[in-house]
Amino acid sequence: MTHRIALAALSAVLGASLLAGCSGADPLATETGQSTPSTSIVIGSQDYYSNEIIAEIYAQALEGAGYTVDRQFRIGQREIYLPEIEAGSIDLFPEYTGNLLQYWEPDTDARLADDVYAALEEATPDGLRVLDQSEASDQDSYTVTREFADMWDLTTIDDLADVTEPLTLGANSEAESRPYGPKGLMDTYGIEIGFTPIEDAGGPLTVKALKDGDIQLANIYTADPAIKANDLVSLQDTKGLFLASHVVPLASDNVDDAAAEVINTVSAAMTPDDLIALNARSVDEELPAATIATDWLSDEGLA
């Protein structure tokens, strides 16, 4: 496979650069014979199991290439961790193109994947850069039960206009003020909804509230295995309320070109189906992120 060849070549280059001129000596040794430790790459993740898995894959891939990694996982949502990244406390973070772009440019006109990525490259602050986006995506979606979809003949978000009973959206509290929240739905589709905060990122509490009828809409990410497991329906977003959101690494200047290439190789290997399968191993098999990451890297020939 192409990404396997690329990683093998990269490993050869890294190995050559470390060994050149060393004649078998410690490649980190100084002229005085003492070792100089390399700077750690601090990797963070959202307080969301899927994001933690991707961050752990980044961490293990970099460690396999000889880098020292400092894991700072489960540190909260975007409003908490992005200021830390911008301040230089975190060097590498798995992000999502559309949501990240809207954080920096709430009024962006970009909607399609390549347009969103290009706009994101321009919007990223000095001292940071986005690496290659992955084919894998995990987008916000307005999701309903199959029963509710059949009752009101719902396939698209537009169809919610025909629902005559009150609608309430359940999601993390920050979703209420984000561009795709209740105000965004009114501005884009002319549909009014209420809001109930449920702080589990579309997890079991959200799914239970949806199935119990406490809410009619849930913000559940498209790569969440709960959608298939509970026969839920993600409504089609015909007007681009949700921007295309592909997995994309956000990196500081502390991530050198060789490290960036390691991460780009990971991004190239990860598919949408991979991400759903990784999430299912966490939810269904209750495996830790480290085990899931190790197995995926091995399966892809990247370990």
N, C-alpha and C positions, 0 to 999 in steps of 0.2 A: 504494500500500500504506500501511497505517496508520502503520507505523514510519517510512516515508519522510516523510510529512506531519509527523509529530511532530518529526523531526530538522530539517526545514526551518524549522518554527516555532521550535524551540530556537535555531537559528542566527540567526534574525531577532532573537530576544530578546537573545542574547549580543551581536550586532552593535549593537543599539540601546543597550544598556547601556554599551558601550565608547565609542560616539560621542556620547552625550548630554552636552551642555554643553562639548564639546571644540572645536567650531568648526573642525574639520579639524586640530587640533593632535594631538601624540602622546598617545594616551589614557593612557599610563603616565607622562606627564610630571608632575613636582611643580611647586609654585609657583616654585621656583628655576630651572625649566627643565631640570633633570636627570631622567633616566628612572629609575624604580624597578622593578627586575626583579621579575616575579612569582615566587612560591615554586614550586619544582619539585614535581611529584607523583611520588613514588618508587613504581614498579610492580615487583613481584617475580613470580617463577614457580617452580613445582616443577622438579626435575631430570627432566622428563618432557615429551616433544616436544608432546603434545597441549595440556598446560597452558601451555607457552611460546607456542603459536599464539594461544590465547585472550588471554594477557597482551599479546601484540603487537597484537592487534586493539584492545584497550583503549587501548594507547599511541597508535596511529595515529588512532583516533577522537578522543581528547583533543587531540592535536596539531592535528588538523583543525579543532577548535573553539577553537584559540588558546592551549592550555595548553602549558607546558614540562614535559617528561617525563624522568625519570631511570630508565632500564631496569636492573634488577638481576635478571636471569633465571638460571635453572638453579642455584638456590641450595640445593637439597636437598629433603628430605622434611619432613613436617609437624612432626616433633619438633625440627627445626633451625630452620625459618623462623617458626613461630608465636611463639616467644619474642621474635624480632626485631620482629614486627608489634606485639606487645603492648607492647614497649619504645618504640615510636614510630619505628623505623628504616625501616619500609616503610609506605606509605600505601594501596596498593591491590593486591589479590591475587585472582586467580581461584581459587575454592574449590569444594567439593562439599558440599552441605547435610548429608547423612547422616554422612559421615566427619568433618566438622568438628564436628557436634553431639556425636558419640561421643568426640571428643578432650576436649571440655569436660564432657560428661555421659556417662560410659561406661555407666551403668545406665539410660539413658533408655528410656521405654516407647514413644516415638514411632516409627512405622514408615512410614506413608503420607506422600506428598510434602508436603501442606499442614500436616499435624501436625508433621512434622520441621522445616519452615521456621518455624512458629510457636514451637516449642521452641527453635530456634536463635536467633531474635530475643531471646528471654528470656535465653539462656545467654551471649550475646556480652558480653564484658567492657566496662566503662566506657571511653570513648575510642574505641571501635570500633563499627561497625554493619554489618549485612549489607544490601546493596541488593537490588533485585528478583531473585528466582530466575528462571532461564531454563527454558524447556521442554526444552532440551538436557540430556542426562544422560550420565554416564560412570561407571557403577557397577562396583564389584568384583563378580566372579562366579566361582563354581567351574566350571571348564571342563575338559572331557575330550576325547579324540580321538573321532571318529565310530566307529572300530573298537571302542574300549573301551565306548562307550555301547551299541553294538549287541550286544556280547558279553554284557553284564550287564543289558540292557534298561533303560537309565538315561534318564530324562527329568527327574527331580527330584532334589534333594539327598537326600530321604528314601530314594530307591532305593539309595543307597550302602550302606545297612544290609544289602543282600542280597549284597554283594561279599564273597567269602570269602578273597580274597588281601589282603596288607597294602597299605594306601593311604598314599601320601606326597604332601604338598602342596608345590609349589614356588612361592615368592614372595619379594619383598624381605624382608630379615631382620626389619624392624619388624613385619611381618604376624604373626609368631609370637606376639607379646604383645598384639595388638589384639583387640577384642571378637569379631571374626568369624574369628579364627584357630583353631588346633586346639582350644583350650579352649572357645571359643564354639561350635564345631561339636559338641563332646561335650555341652555344657550344653543346647544347643537341639535337637539331633537324636539324641543318644546314640551318635554315631559317632566312633570313635577313628582318628586319622590321625597319621602322622609328619610331619616338616617338614624341608625342604631349602632353605636360603637361596640365591636366585638374584637377583643385584642388577641387574636390568634392567627392572624395572617391567612384567613380563609381555611383554617384548620377544623378539627372536629366540632368545636363549639359553634362555629359558623354554619357548618353543614347541618348540625342538629337543629339550630334555629330555623334554617331554611326548610328542612323536612317537617318540623313541627308547625310551620306556618307563622312563626313569630316575625319573620321577615319574608319578603317575596323575592328579593334579589340579593345575591351575594357577590362580592368581589373575590373570585377564586382564580388563581393563576392557571393558565392553560396547560401547564405541564404537571398539574397536580393529579395524582392517580385517583383522588377522591371523585373526580368528575365521572370517570368510567365506573368506578366501584359502586357509586350511588345512583347511576343512571341519570345524571344531571345534564342539563342542556345549556351550553354557552351560546348566548345570542349573538348573531352576526352583527358586527359593527360596520354598517354600510357607509357611515359618514366620517369615519376616522376620529371618533372620540378618543380612542386609545391609539397612541402612536405605536408603530412597529417597535418591539422591544426584544432585541437579540442580546444574548450574553456577550458582554464586552469587558475586558480587563481595563481598569483605570489605574494608571501607574505614575509614580513620581520619578523625578530625575535620578533617584537612587537605584532604579531598576535599569541596569546597563543593557546594551544592545544584545549581548549573548543571553541574558536572562529573559529579555523580551522575546527573543526567538524561541526559547523553550515554551513560553506561555502561548505564543502564536501557534506553535505546533499542536498544543493541547486544544486550542480553540478550533483549529482546522479539523481535528478529529471528532469533535463532539457534535452529534446530530440531535434534532428534536426528539427522536425516539429514544436516544441514549438518555436524555435528561429525564424523560418520563420514567424510564426503567430505573435510573439511579434513585429517583424520588420514591418509587414503589418499594425499592429495597429498604429504604429508611422507614417508610410507613408500614408496610406489610410484614417485613422481616425484622424490623426494629434493630437494624444493624447500626453501629456507630459510623460516623462519617469517614473515619480513618480506614476502616475495613472496606467500605464501598469504594473509596478512592483508590486504594491499593489494587483491588480486583479490576476496576475499570482500566487503570493504567496498564496492568498486565495483559488484559484482554486485547487492548489496542496496540500492544507491542511497544509501549512507551515507558516501560519500567526496566 
